[in-house]
Amino acid sequence: MGQGDAFESPFSWRYGSPQMRSIFSERQTRLNWRKVWVALASAQNKMSLVSDAELKDIKAHSTQIDLAKSLEIEKQTKHDVVAEIRVYSSQCKAGGGKIHLGATSMDIVDNAEVLAVRGGLEILCERTALLLKKLREKVLQHKNTTCMAYTHFQPAEPTTLGYRFASYAQDFAEDLGGMEWIKGELWGKGFKGAVGTSAAYEQLLGSKEKARKMEEIAMKELGLGAFPITTQTYPRKQDYLVLAKLASLAQSLHKMAFDLRLMQNKETNEPFGEKQVGSSAMPFKRNPMKTERICSLARLVPGYATMAWENASLSALERTLDDSANRRIFMPEAFLALDECLIQSIKVIEGLRVNEKYIEKTLADFEPFAAMEKVLAALVKKGMERQEAHEILREHSLKAWDSMQSGGENNLFSLVSRDKRISRLLPEKELKALFDVSKHVGLAVEKSDWIAKDIAEKTKGYKTAGVSEQGF
C-alpha cells in the first residue's frame, strides 16, 4: 500500500510535536527497553553474574534496533518483549545469553515506560512555563484595559482584560506545580520478578540482601526510584495520578480556549494567516480554528484519566493483561494531545489581537447596568431599605433592557434619575458619578501585578525558546 492507503493516527503526523512523538515512538520504546536491560546487566556484573566482556558486548549493541526483524519474530511469538530479546541476544555474541537474566517482561517494560512518561512531562512542563510567560505579558499589557465581565453569558460588572488573563495564568501555574510534583514522585517497578516478590533474583544471587542490592544498583543507573512493593507491574494507580494531573492541565487549556472563542465574536481575534481559509462556502469567515482545536483535543484527556482509573481498579490480584492494549493508546495520546494544545495556545496568546475600540463600545453600552451595585449601596447608605432599593433598580433595569432589545438606547440613567424615590436621596450629580464605572474594578490591577510576579518566580528555571511551527 502507498502513502495514505492505510489508517494512521492523526497523532502520528497531524497533532503534537516531533519531539513528543519521538519519546513515545516504537524505536524509542525499544531503546528504553535496552537501556533497562543494560542497567540490569550492569548491576548483575557487580554481583559477578555477568562478566566484564559480556557487559561490554551488551552495551555495545544497545542502540542497534532492528524493528523489522523484531516484528517478524513477534508474528510467531505473539510477545513483543520476547521478540526483542531474541533480536538483541542474536546481536550480542558474547553477552546475549545473559540478557534478561532473572527478569520478567514487566521488569523491563514498566521501568522503560516511566522513563517515557518522565520525558513527556518534561516537555509539557516546558511548554506550560512558556505559555505562562506569554500570559504574563498579556496580564501586564492589559491590566488597565477595562472591559465588561459576563456571568451566565450576560453582562455583569467591569473587570480588566489583564485580570481575566490572570485567572487563566493562576490555573496554569497550579498545573505546572502539579506536573513538577508528579514528575519528581515517579517510581519504576524496579526488579522484582513475576509477582513482585524478587524470588527469582534471590534464587539467582543466593541471598535476599543481594537481590535488594542488585535492584538498587540497577535503578540508580536508570535514575529512578523503585516502588517498595509491586505485583507483576508497578501499581497502576501511578498511571491514574499522572493522568489526573494531565486532565487538570487539559481543563485549564479548554477553559481558556473556550473563553477566547466567545471573545472572538468581536473583542479579540486569534492569529489568522494571510492564506488561511475560514470556510469553503463563506469567503469572509475568520473561524477560531486554533482555539476550537484546543477544546476538541483537551476533551480527550479526562476520558483517558477515567480509563487509567479503571485499569488501576480492575487489575485483579497480581496482574491481568486487560490494561495493556488501552495503555498503548492512551498514554502516548494524552501527552500528544496536550502537546498540541499547548503549542496552539502559545501561538494564540502570543499573536492575540485585542480590539480595544469594541471593548470600549461594549463597556459604554452596558455600563449603566454595571452601576446598579454602586447605586444600590449608595441608596442603602442614605437610609433606603435594601430590598426596596433592589426592587426599584430591578424594575428600571428590565425596562432599559427592553429598550435596548427594541433597538433603542440604554436609558437606565434617565429612568433612575427621574424616579423621585431615588432623586430625593441621590442628587443628579452624585448619581452621575455613581454611573461612571470605568474604574470600578476593585483590586483587579493589583492582583494582576501579583500574579505576574508569581509567574516570573515559578517559571524562572525554564528556558524561553519558542515553539517550532507545526504543519497544521
Secondary structure by P-SEA (a helix, b strand, c coil): cccccbbbbccccccccaaaaaaacaaaaaaaaaaaaaaaaaaaaaaccccaaaaaaaaaaccccaaaaaaaaaaacccaaaaaaaaaaaacccccccccccccccccaaaaaaaaaaaaaaaaaaaaaaaaaaaaaaaaacccbbbbbbccccccbbbbaaaaaaaaaaaaaaaaaaaaaaaaaccccccccccccaaaaaaaaccaaaaaaaaaaaaaaacccccccccccccaaaaaaaaaaaaaaaaaaaaaaaaaaaaccccccccccccccccccccccccaaaaaaaaaaaaaaaaaaaaaaaaaaaccccccccccccccccaaaaaaaaaaaaaaaaaaaaacccaaaaaaaaaaacccccaaaaaaaaaaaacccaaaaaaaaaaaaaaaaaaaaaccccaaaaaaaacccccccccaaaaaaaacccccccaaaaaaaaaaaaaaaacccccccccccccc
